[in-house]
């Protein structure tokens, strides 16, 4: 069974989980945080809402995007991030 995404993770907590993968805060505009990482020589960007609880669909979309950038399976990334 695929791993479940957490229902109570905040945007700021999720940003902290992405730091080990090279994502760094570039800017914040209103309630959105822009992260950038250089992966295989290419600059990659992710925008994370700075909400107290991310919606599951939003979180799923961001995880899918990051997994694509890193070249790993979505479920494997969820296991690494959330455990």
TAMOJO-V874880 format. One record per backbone hydrogen bond with DSSP energy under -0.5 kcal/mol. CO is the residue of the C=O (numbers start at 1). NH is the residue of the N-H. Records with the same first field share a line. If there is no record, write none. Layout:
BEGIN
CO = NH  NH
END
This chain:
BEGIN
9 = 54
10 = 14
11 = 15
12 = 16
13 = 17
14 = 18
15 = 19
16 = 19
18 = 21  23
19 = 22
24 = 36
27 = 34
28 = 30
29 = 32
31 = 50
32 = 29
33 = 35  48
34 = 26  27
35 = 46
36 = 24
37 = 39  44
38 = 40
39 = 42
42 = 39
44 = 37
46 = 35  48
48 = 33
49 = 51
51 = 11
55 = 59
56 = 60
57 = 61
58 = 62
59 = 63
60 = 64
61 = 65
62 = 66
63 = 67
64 = 68
65 = 69
66 = 70
67 = 71  72
73 = 77
74 = 78
75 = 79
76 = 80
77 = 81
78 = 82  83
79 = 83
END
